[in-house]
Amino acid sequence: MIQRTLLQAFHWYYPGDGRLWPDIEEKAASLAEMGITDVWLPPPYKGSAGGHSVGYDVYDLFDLGEFDQKGSVSTKYGDRAALERAAHALEEKGIGVIYDVVFNHRMGADETERVRVHRVNPDNREEIDPETFEATVHTRFTFPGRQGRYSKFIWDAKCFSGVDHIEDPDETGVFKLVNDYDDGWSVEVGEEFGNFDYLMGSDIEFRNKAVYEELKYWGRWLMGEFPCAGFRLDAVKHIPAWFFRDWIGHMREKAGKDLFVVAEYWLPDLDALRTYLDLVDHQLMLFDVALHYNFHDASKGGDGYDMRKLFDGTLVGAMPDHAVTLVANHDTQPLQSLEAPVEPWFKPLAYALILLREQGVPCVFHPDLYGADYTDKGGDGQDHHIEMPAIGCLPQLIKARQRFAHGPQTDIFDDPNCIAFVRRGTSEAPGCVVVMTNGGEAAKPVELGQEMAGVVFRDVLGHRDDEITTDKAGRANFPVNGGSVSVWVRADALN
């Protein structure tokens, strides 16, 4: 049975010049052969920075690199035709196309408007100054380059709830727009800063019925234009849960199939994630933020970290059917806002833990598969050159997920430094024994049962050259190098 394996096919510093869409088209066959089942694309629409935009500063959802807007026709990743070729190439190889959906904030308005606003305490957004005053805001989006093609909807101040900059008077902060919903921010959002509806830019007013219908229309339009297997939802703790509860159901109904949906609710708080899943009627999956931070801490802690605690407080440990597991993403990579990198030595261990276990849907990060090299300014204002090496054994681990990660799972988490788990296989597909350590060279005694007596095992990753043979009771000691992982499989299954 094919097991879902997601690839985040980009990172924050992916080279521009329209290279990503052609690269994905070219790699579609090799990704399918490797065992990738779904590819998460970056936001494909025009951002306020035009051809330089990573895509999270959304300007026009309907401009997929087709119109001369914000200084370019193409997006950073290529033009619409190249996106279409890439999406169809993936579909032809049986790979699902997952689109990044960024709804919460807009940037790069075409015109200003004169409106009334409230000042808001940025540290407690529930503290809204009752006094209002007039100011000029950048909230009118007319999309002159597109001239009404695909949608004639014009965004103006009625479509937004707040902004972070006003003019005349010239101030920066958090400002609540006076609108038809002037009783406060949306509910069913994150509770940080009192109410985390507002994030940045022009914050969308989801309570506006016209806005709500336009966003549903856009989803239907996208699915009608391109192959679509699902969505990655950006920054959902800033968007009322009721909106996505309705929007996801509408998209699935119109698609006529069970779309894959994963949301970014970036908080390592299991109770908050449970509450959110309840609010959206469990219609989606969430990234396992706590597991990522556990991996980060383990990689920094070396042999002082207790490996038995890797799944403590994680979504995959508590609600595995709703967990997308990850080692890194574009926000956690070095020099980004949520920087918390997992050290390279630990990444093979972390990927083995998300790719070869029963629980969760694993997400592979592009630089871990292909490497990355970039320079940017850090928090100190200085330029830093970052090299993210490709993880040499990662392609083998992805392939091993499809070939050997089968059957019931037994955990052997009985030592703070050396842990193991067994996938016992099925009548149709073989299993594996996975052993890892954050300390020195070690071995884990494993009992596989008499039906596995006299079976020869090899490390499919090639980290060990040994051949291990089980005794007449189906027992063996499976070794692992220091600070490493080995995936032991039946030698006869390697042929």
SEKOLVEX-186226 format. One record per residue (C-alpha): residue number from 1; residue in three letters; x, y, z. Coordinates in steps of 0.2 Angstrom, whole numbers. Layout:
BEGIN
(dofi NUM,Ala,(X,Y,Z)) ...
This chain:
BEGIN
(dofi 1,Met,(0,0,0)) (dofi 2,Ile,(7,17,-5)) (dofi 3,Gln,(9,28,11)) (dofi 4,Arg,(7,47,10)) (dofi 5,Thr,(23,56,10)) (dofi 6,Leu,(23,75,8)) (dofi 7,Leu,(37,85,1)) (dofi 8,Gln,(38,104,4)) (dofi 9,Ala,(46,108,-13)) (dofi 10,Phe,(54,125,-8)) (dofi 11,His,(62,135,5)) (dofi 12,Trp,(63,153,10)) (dofi 13,Tyr,(79,157,0)) (dofi 14,Tyr,(75,146,-15)) (dofi 15,Pro,(83,155,-30)) (dofi 16,Gly,(72,166,-40)) (dofi 17,Asp,(72,169,-59)) (dofi 18,Gly,(57,157,-62)) (dofi 19,Arg,(67,141,-59)) (dofi 20,Leu,(56,132,-47)) (dofi 21,Trp,(41,127,-58)) (dofi 22,Pro,(53,120,-71)) (dofi 23,Asp,(63,111,-58)) (dofi 24,Ile,(48,103,-51)) (dofi 25,Glu,(42,97,-69)) (dofi 26,Glu,(59,90,-71)) (dofi 27,Lys,(60,81,-55)) (dofi 28,Ala,(42,74,-55)) (dofi 29,Ala,(48,56,-61)) (dofi 30,Ser,(62,55,-49)) (dofi 31,Leu,(51,60,-34)) (dofi 32,Ala,(38,47,-39)) (dofi 33,Glu,(51,34,-40)) (dofi 34,Met,(58,39,-23)) (dofi 35,Gly,(41,37,-15)) (dofi 36,Ile,(35,55,-13)) (dofi 37,Thr,(16,55,-15)) (dofi 38,Asp,(11,74,-13)) (dofi 39,Val,(21,90,-16)) (dofi 40,Trp,(17,106,-7)) (dofi 41,Leu,(20,121,-18)) (dofi 42,Pro,(24,138,-12)) (dofi 43,Pro,(10,152,-14)) (dofi 44,Pro,(9,152,-33)) (dofi 45,Tyr,(1,170,-34)) (dofi 46,Lys,(8,187,-35)) (dofi 47,Gly,(15,195,-20)) (dofi 48,Ser,(17,213,-16)) (dofi 49,Ala,(36,212,-21)) (dofi 50,Gly,(31,204,-38)) (dofi 51,Gly,(45,193,-45)) (dofi 52,His,(55,194,-29)) (dofi 53,Ser,(41,189,-17)) (dofi 54,Val,(42,172,-8)) (dofi 55,Gly,(23,173,-9)) (dofi 56,Tyr,(17,176,9)) (dofi 57,Asp,(14,195,6)) (dofi 58,Val,(-1,191,-5)) (dofi 59,Tyr,(-7,204,-17)) (dofi 60,Asp,(-18,195,-30)) (dofi 61,Leu,(-24,177,-28)) (dofi 62,Phe,(-29,177,-46)) (dofi 63,Asp,(-12,182,-54)) (dofi 64,Leu,(-2,166,-55)) (dofi 65,Gly,(12,174,-65)) (dofi 66,Glu,(1,180,-80)) (dofi 67,Phe,(-1,199,-78)) (dofi 68,Asp,(11,213,-77)) (dofi 69,Gln,(8,218,-59)) (dofi 70,Lys,(20,224,-45)) (dofi 71,Gly,(35,225,-58)) (dofi 72,Ser,(34,208,-66)) (dofi 73,Val,(23,196,-75)) (dofi 74,Ser,(31,180,-68)) (dofi 75,Thr,(31,176,-49)) (dofi 76,Lys,(48,172,-41)) (dofi 77,Tyr,(44,153,-46)) (dofi 78,Gly,(39,156,-64)) (dofi 79,Asp,(25,161,-75)) (dofi 80,Arg,(7,153,-76)) (dofi 81,Ala,(12,142,-90)) (dofi 82,Ala,(26,134,-81)) (dofi 83,Leu,(16,131,-66)) (dofi 84,Glu,(3,122,-76)) (dofi 85,Arg,(16,111,-84)) (dofi 86,Ala,(23,107,-67)) (dofi 87,Ala,(6,103,-59)) (dofi 88,His,(2,92,-74)) (dofi 89,Ala,(19,83,-73)) (dofi 90,Leu,(16,79,-55)) (dofi 91,Glu,(-2,73,-58)) (dofi 92,Glu,(4,62,-73)) (dofi 93,Lys,(16,53,-61)) (dofi 94,Gly,(3,50,-48)) (dofi 95,Ile,(9,64,-36)) (dofi 96,Gly,(-4,75,-28)) (dofi 97,Val,(-2,94,-30)) (dofi 98,Ile,(-5,104,-13)) (dofi 99,Tyr,(-7,123,-14)) (dofi 100,Asp,(-2,135,-1)) (dofi 101,Val,(-17,146,4)) (dofi 102,Val,(-13,163,12)) (dofi 103,Phe,(-29,172,16)) (dofi 104,Asn,(-26,181,32)) (dofi 105,His,(-17,197,26)) (dofi 106,Arg,(-15,207,10)) (dofi 107,Met,(0,219,5)) (dofi 108,Gly,(3,231,-9)) (dofi 109,Ala,(-13,240,-11)) (dofi 110,Asp,(-16,250,-27)) (dofi 111,Glu,(-24,265,-19)) (dofi 112,Thr,(-27,273,-2)) (dofi 113,Glu,(-43,277,7)) (dofi 114,Arg,(-48,289,20)) (dofi 115,Val,(-56,280,35)) (dofi 116,Arg,(-59,280,54)) (dofi 117,Val,(-48,269,65)) (dofi 118,His,(-46,264,83)) (dofi 119,Arg,(-28,263,91)) (dofi 120,Val,(-25,246,98)) (dofi 121,Asn,(-13,240,112)) (dofi 122,Pro,(-2,229,102)) (dofi 123,Asp,(2,218,117)) (dofi 124,Asn,(-16,216,121)) (dofi 125,Arg,(-27,218,106)) (dofi 126,Glu,(-43,217,117)) (dofi 127,Glu,(-38,235,123)) (dofi 128,Ile,(-46,245,109)) (dofi 129,Asp,(-46,264,111)) (dofi 130,Pro,(-64,269,110)) (dofi 131,Glu,(-59,285,102)) (dofi 132,Thr,(-59,285,83)) (dofi 133,Phe,(-50,297,71)) (dofi 134,Glu,(-48,299,53)) (dofi 135,Ala,(-32,292,44)) (dofi 136,Thr,(-27,287,27)) (dofi 137,Val,(-24,268,24)) (dofi 138,His,(-18,257,10)) (dofi 139,Thr,(-33,245,8)) (dofi 140,Arg,(-40,247,-10)) (dofi 141,Phe,(-34,233,-21)) (dofi 142,Thr,(-40,236,-39)) (dofi 143,Phe,(-28,225,-49)) (dofi 144,Pro,(-26,236,-64)) (dofi 145,Gly,(-14,224,-73)) (dofi 146,Arg,(-28,210,-73)) (dofi 147,Gln,(-42,222,-77)) (dofi 148,Gly,(-56,211,-70)) (dofi 149,Arg,(-51,194,-78)) (dofi 150,Tyr,(-56,179,-68)) (dofi 151,Ser,(-64,190,-55)) (dofi 152,Lys,(-70,208,-54)) (dofi 153,Phe,(-70,209,-35)) (dofi 154,Ile,(-62,225,-29)) (dofi 155,Trp,(-55,224,-11)) (dofi 156,Asp,(-57,240,0)) (dofi 157,Ala,(-58,245,18)) (dofi 158,Lys,(-74,236,21)) (dofi 159,Cys,(-65,220,17)) (dofi 160,Phe,(-52,222,31)) (dofi 161,Ser,(-53,223,50)) (dofi 162,Gly,(-36,231,54)) (dofi 163,Val,(-19,238,47)) (dofi 164,Asp,(-2,241,54)) (dofi 165,His,(2,258,46)) (dofi 166,Ile,(-8,273,44)) (dofi 167,Glu,(-4,290,36)) (dofi 168,Asp,(-10,308,40)) (dofi 169,Pro,(-6,305,55)) (dofi 170,Asp,(9,294,50)) (dofi 171,Glu,(10,280,63)) (dofi 172,Thr,(14,262,64)) (dofi 173,Gly,(6,250,76)) (dofi 174,Val,(-10,240,76)) (dofi 175,Phe,(-26,249,71)) (dofi 176,Lys,(-44,243,71)) (dofi 177,Leu,(-54,249,56)) (dofi 178,Val,(-71,256,60)) (dofi 179,Asn,(-83,244,50)) (dofi 180,Asp,(-99,235,51)) (dofi 181,Tyr,(-91,223,64)) (dofi 182,Asp,(-85,237,76)) (dofi 183,Asp,(-88,226,91)) (dofi 184,Gly,(-70,219,91)) (dofi 185,Trp,(-59,207,82)) (dofi 186,Ser,(-65,190,76)) (dofi 187,Val,(-67,176,88)) (dofi 188,Glu,(-61,157,87)) (dofi 189,Val,(-43,164,84)) (dofi 190,Gly,(-27,161,94)) (dofi 191,Glu,(-27,169,112)) (dofi 192,Glu,(-9,176,111)) (dofi 193,Phe,(-9,195,114)) (dofi 194,Gly,(-27,193,120)) (dofi 195,Asn,(-34,190,103)) (dofi 196,Phe,(-22,185,88)) (dofi 197,Asp,(-34,189,74)) (dofi 198,Tyr,(-22,203,68)) (dofi 199,Leu,(-5,198,61)) (dofi 200,Met,(1,210,48)) (dofi 201,Gly,(-3,220,33)) (dofi 202,Ser,(-22,223,29)) (dofi 203,Asp,(-30,210,39)) (dofi 204,Ile,(-45,202,31)) (dofi 205,Glu,(-63,204,38)) (dofi 206,Phe,(-70,186,36)) (dofi 207,Arg,(-86,192,43)) (dofi 208,Asn,(-90,202,27)) (dofi 209,Lys,(-101,190,17)) (dofi 210,Ala,(-94,197,1)) (dofi 211,Val,(-76,193,6)) (dofi 212,Tyr,(-82,175,12)) (dofi 213,Glu,(-90,172,-5)) (dofi 214,Glu,(-75,178,-15)) (dofi 215,Leu,(-63,167,-6)) (dofi 216,Lys,(-74,152,-9)) (dofi 217,Tyr,(-75,157,-27)) (dofi 218,Trp,(-56,158,-28)) (dofi 219,Gly,(-55,140,-21)) (dofi 220,Arg,(-67,134,-34)) (dofi 221,Trp,(-58,143,-48)) (dofi 222,Leu,(-41,136,-43)) (dofi 223,Met,(-47,118,-43)) (dofi 224,Gly,(-55,121,-60)) (dofi 225,Glu,(-39,128,-68)) (dofi 226,Phe,(-26,116,-61)) (dofi 227,Pro,(-24,98,-54)) (dofi 228,Cys,(-27,100,-35)) (dofi 229,Ala,(-26,86,-22)) (dofi 230,Gly,(-27,98,-7)) (dofi 231,Phe,(-21,113,2)) (dofi 232,Arg,(-9,119,15)) (dofi 233,Leu,(-17,133,26)) (dofi 234,Asp,(-6,147,32)) (dofi 235,Ala,(-7,155,49)) (dofi 236,Val,(-24,148,54)) (dofi 237,Lys,(-23,154,72)) (dofi 238,His,(-25,172,65)) (dofi 239,Ile,(-41,166,55)) (dofi 240,Pro,(-58,162,63)) (dofi 241,Ala,(-60,143,64)) (dofi 242,Trp,(-78,144,58)) (dofi 243,Phe,(-72,151,41)) (dofi 244,Phe,(-61,136,37)) (dofi 245,Arg,(-74,124,45)) (dofi 246,Asp,(-85,130,31)) (dofi 247,Trp,(-72,133,17)) (dofi 248,Ile,(-64,116,18)) (dofi 249,Gly,(-81,107,17)) (dofi 250,His,(-86,118,2)) (dofi 251,Met,(-70,114,-7)) (dofi 252,Arg,(-72,95,-4)) (dofi 253,Glu,(-90,96,-10)) (dofi 254,Lys,(-85,105,-26)) (dofi 255,Ala,(-70,94,-29)) (dofi 256,Gly,(-80,78,-27)) (dofi 257,Lys,(-66,70,-18)) (dofi 258,Asp,(-57,69,-1)) (dofi 259,Leu,(-44,83,-2)) (dofi 260,Phe,(-29,83,9)) (dofi 261,Val,(-28,98,20)) (dofi 262,Val,(-15,102,33)) (dofi 263,Ala,(-15,119,43)) (dofi 264,Glu,(-1,129,51)) (dofi 265,Tyr,(-6,132,69)) (dofi 266,Trp,(11,136,75)) (dofi 267,Leu,(10,133,94)) (dofi 268,Pro,(18,118,103)) (dofi 269,Asp,(3,118,114)) (dofi 270,Leu,(-7,101,113)) (dofi 271,Asp,(-22,108,122)) (dofi 272,Ala,(-23,123,109)) (dofi 273,Leu,(-22,111,95)) (dofi 274,Arg,(-35,100,102)) (dofi 275,Thr,(-47,115,104)) (dofi 276,Tyr,(-44,120,86)) (dofi 277,Leu,(-47,103,79)) (dofi 278,Asp,(-63,103,88)) (dofi 279,Leu,(-68,120,81)) (dofi 280,Val,(-65,114,63)) (dofi 281,Asp,(-74,98,66)) (dofi 282,His,(-58,88,64)) (dofi 283,Gln,(-58,91,45)) (dofi 284,Leu,(-40,94,43)) (dofi 285,Met,(-22,89,49)) (dofi 286,Leu,(-10,100,59)) (dofi 287,Phe,(9,102,58)) (dofi 288,Asp,(16,94,74)) (dofi 289,Val,(25,109,81)) (dofi 290,Ala,(30,101,98)) (dofi 291,Leu,(38,87,89)) (dofi 292,His,(49,99,78)) (dofi 293,Tyr,(55,108,94)) (dofi 294,Asn,(58,91,102)) (dofi 295,Phe,(69,87,88)) (dofi 296,His,(78,104,89)) (dofi 297,Asp,(81,101,108)) (dofi 298,Ala,(87,83,105)) (dofi 299,Ser,(100,89,92)) (dofi 300,Lys,(106,102,103)) (dofi 301,Gly,(107,91,118)) (dofi 302,Gly,(117,77,111)) (dofi 303,Asp,(119,62,123)) (dofi 304,Gly,(112,73,137)) (dofi 305,Tyr,(95,72,129)) (dofi 306,Asp,(83,58,135)) (dofi 307,Met,(77,50,119)) (dofi 308,Arg,(63,41,127)) (dofi 309,Lys,(54,59,129)) (dofi 310,Leu,(55,63,110)) (dofi 311,Phe,(36,61,108)) (dofi 312,Asp,(31,69,125)) (dofi 313,Gly,(18,83,122)) (dofi 314,Thr,(17,80,103)) (dofi 315,Leu,(2,79,92)) (dofi 316,Val,(7,63,84)) (dofi 317,Gly,(8,55,101)) (dofi 318,Ala,(-9,61,106)) (dofi 319,Met,(-19,62,90)) (dofi 320,Pro,(-9,53,76)) (dofi 321,Asp,(-23,54,63)) (dofi 322,His,(-22,73,63)) (dofi 323,Ala,(-3,75,64)) (dofi 324,Val,(8,80,50)) (dofi 325,Thr,(26,77,56)) (dofi 326,Leu,(41,88,51)) (dofi 327,Val,(59,90,54)) (dofi 328,Ala,(60,108,47)) (dofi 329,Asn,(51,121,36)) (dofi 330,His,(54,138,28)) (dofi 331,Asp,(50,147,44)) (dofi 332,Thr,(62,137,56)) (dofi 333,Gln,(77,137,44)) (dofi 334,Pro,(92,148,49)) (dofi 335,Leu,(89,167,48)) (dofi 336,Gln,(70,165,48)) (dofi 337,Ser,(57,171,60)) (dofi 338,Leu,(55,155,69)) (dofi 339,Glu,(73,149,68)) (dofi 340,Ala,(75,133,77)) (dofi 341,Pro,(86,122,66)) (dofi 342,Val,(89,103,69)) (dofi 343,Glu,(107,100,69)) (dofi 344,Pro,(113,89,53)) (dofi 345,Trp,(119,75,63)) (dofi 346,Phe,(102,72,71)) (dofi 347,Lys,(92,74,55)) (dofi 348,Pro,(94,56,49)) (dofi 349,Leu,(87,50,66)) (dofi 350,Ala,(72,63,65)) (dofi 351,Tyr,(68,58,48)) (dofi 352,Ala,(68,39,52)) (dofi 353,Leu,(56,43,67)) (dofi 354,Ile,(43,52,55)) (dofi 355,Leu,(45,41,39)) (dofi 356,Leu,(46,24,46)) (dofi 357,Arg,(33,24,60)) (dofi 358,Glu,(14,20,59)) (dofi 359,Gln,(9,37,66)) (dofi 360,Gly,(7,53,57)) (dofi 361,Val,(10,59,39)) (dofi 362,Pro,(28,64,36)) (dofi 363,Cys,(33,80,28)) (dofi 364,Val,(51,81,20)) (dofi 365,Phe,(59,98,18)) (dofi 366,His,(67,103,2)) (dofi 367,Pro,(84,108,8)) (dofi 368,Asp,(86,91,18)) (dofi 369,Leu,(83,82,1)) (dofi 370,Tyr,(93,93,-11)) (dofi 371,Gly,(103,105,0)) (dofi 372,Ala,(103,124,1)) (dofi 373,Asp,(116,138,1)) (dofi 374,Tyr,(111,156,4)) (dofi 375,Thr,(116,173,13)) (dofi 376,Asp,(105,184,22)) (dofi 377,Lys,(105,197,37)) (dofi 378,Gly,(103,190,54)) (dofi 379,Gly,(96,198,70)) (dofi 380,Asp,(112,206,73)) (dofi 381,Gly,(111,216,56)) (dofi 382,Gln,(126,207,49)) (dofi 383,Asp,(126,196,33)) (dofi 384,His,(127,177,37)) (dofi 385,His,(131,163,24)) (dofi 386,Ile,(121,148,28)) (dofi 387,Glu,(124,130,21)) (dofi 388,Met,(111,117,23)) (dofi 389,Pro,(118,100,17)) (dofi 390,Ala,(107,87,9)) (dofi 391,Ile,(105,73,21)) (dofi 392,Gly,(113,58,12)) (dofi 393,Cys,(102,44,18)) (dofi 394,Leu,(86,54,16)) (dofi 395,Pro,(81,47,-2)) (dofi 396,Gln,(84,29,5)) (dofi 397,Leu,(73,33,20)) (dofi 398,Ile,(59,39,9)) (dofi 399,Lys,(60,23,-1)) (dofi 400,Ala,(61,13,14)) (dofi 401,Arg,(45,20,20)) (dofi 402,Gln,(36,13,5)) (dofi 403,Arg,(46,-4,5)) (dofi 404,Phe,(48,-8,23)) (dofi 405,Ala,(37,2,35)) (dofi 406,His,(23,-10,36)) (dofi 407,Gly,(14,-20,49)) (dofi 408,Pro,(11,-17,68)) (dofi 409,Gln,(23,-7,77)) (dofi 410,Thr,(33,-11,93)) (dofi 411,Asp,(42,3,103)) (dofi 412,Ile,(58,-1,113)) (dofi 413,Phe,(61,15,121)) (dofi 414,Asp,(70,8,136)) (dofi 415,Asp,(86,18,137)) (dofi 416,Pro,(89,37,137)) (dofi 417,Asn,(102,36,123)) (dofi 418,Cys,(98,21,112)) (dofi 419,Ile,(80,18,107)) (dofi 420,Ala,(72,6,93)) (dofi 421,Phe,(55,2,86)) (dofi 422,Val,(50,-13,75)) (dofi 423,Arg,(38,-14,60)) (dofi 424,Arg,(33,-32,60)) (dofi 425,Gly,(28,-32,42)) (dofi 426,Thr,(12,-40,34)) (dofi 427,Ser,(9,-56,23)) (dofi 428,Glu,(12,-45,8)) (dofi 429,Ala,(26,-33,13)) (dofi 430,Pro,(41,-34,24)) (dofi 431,Gly,(45,-24,40)) (dofi 432,Cys,(60,-17,48)) (dofi 433,Val,(70,-14,64)) (dofi 434,Val,(75,4,67)) (dofi 435,Val,(89,7,80)) (dofi 436,Met,(96,24,84)) (dofi 437,Thr,(107,32,97)) (dofi 438,Asn,(112,50,102)) (dofi 439,Gly,(127,42,112)) (dofi 440,Gly,(141,30,107)) (dofi 441,Glu,(140,14,97)) (dofi 442,Ala,(126,3,104)) (dofi 443,Ala,(116,-12,101)) (dofi 444,Lys,(98,-16,104)) (dofi 445,Pro,(92,-34,109)) (dofi 446,Val,(75,-37,99)) (dofi 447,Glu,(64,-52,99)) (dofi 448,Leu,(55,-55,83)) (dofi 449,Gly,(47,-72,86)) (dofi 450,Gln,(51,-89,81)) (dofi 451,Glu,(44,-87,64)) (dofi 452,Met,(59,-75,61)) (dofi 453,Ala,(72,-88,67)) (dofi 454,Gly,(87,-89,56)) (dofi 455,Val,(83,-73,46)) (dofi 456,Val,(98,-63,40)) (dofi 457,Phe,(96,-44,41)) (dofi 458,Arg,(106,-29,33)) (dofi 459,Asp,(106,-11,36)) (dofi 460,Val,(97,-3,21)) (dofi 461,Leu,(105,13,24)) (dofi 462,Gly,(122,6,23)) (dofi 463,His,(128,14,39)) (dofi 464,Arg,(133,-4,45)) (dofi 465,Asp,(141,-17,35)) (dofi 466,Asp,(136,-31,47)) (dofi 467,Glu,(125,-45,43)) (dofi 468,Ile,(114,-50,58)) (dofi 469,Thr,(106,-67,59)) (dofi 470,Thr,(92,-70,72)) (dofi 471,Asp,(94,-86,83)) (dofi 472,Lys,(81,-100,84)) (dofi 473,Ala,(70,-90,94)) (dofi 474,Gly,(70,-75,82)) (dofi 475,Arg,(81,-64,93)) (dofi 476,Ala,(96,-54,89)) (dofi 477,Asn,(106,-39,94)) (dofi 478,Phe,(104,-25,81)) (dofi 479,Pro,(119,-13,82)) (dofi 480,Val,(120,6,77)) (dofi 481,Asn,(135,18,76)) (dofi 482,Gly,(137,32,88)) (dofi 483,Gly,(125,47,85)) (dofi 484,Ser,(117,37,70)) (dofi 485,Val,(103,27,64)) (dofi 486,Ser,(102,10,56)) (dofi 487,Val,(87,2,47)) (dofi 488,Trp,(88,-17,47)) (dofi 489,Val,(78,-26,34)) (dofi 490,Arg,(78,-44,29)) (dofi 491,Ala,(92,-47,17)) (dofi 492,Asp,(81,-57,5)) (dofi 493,Ala,(69,-42,4)) (dofi 494,Leu,(83,-32,-4)) (dofi 495,Asn,(84,-42,-20)) 
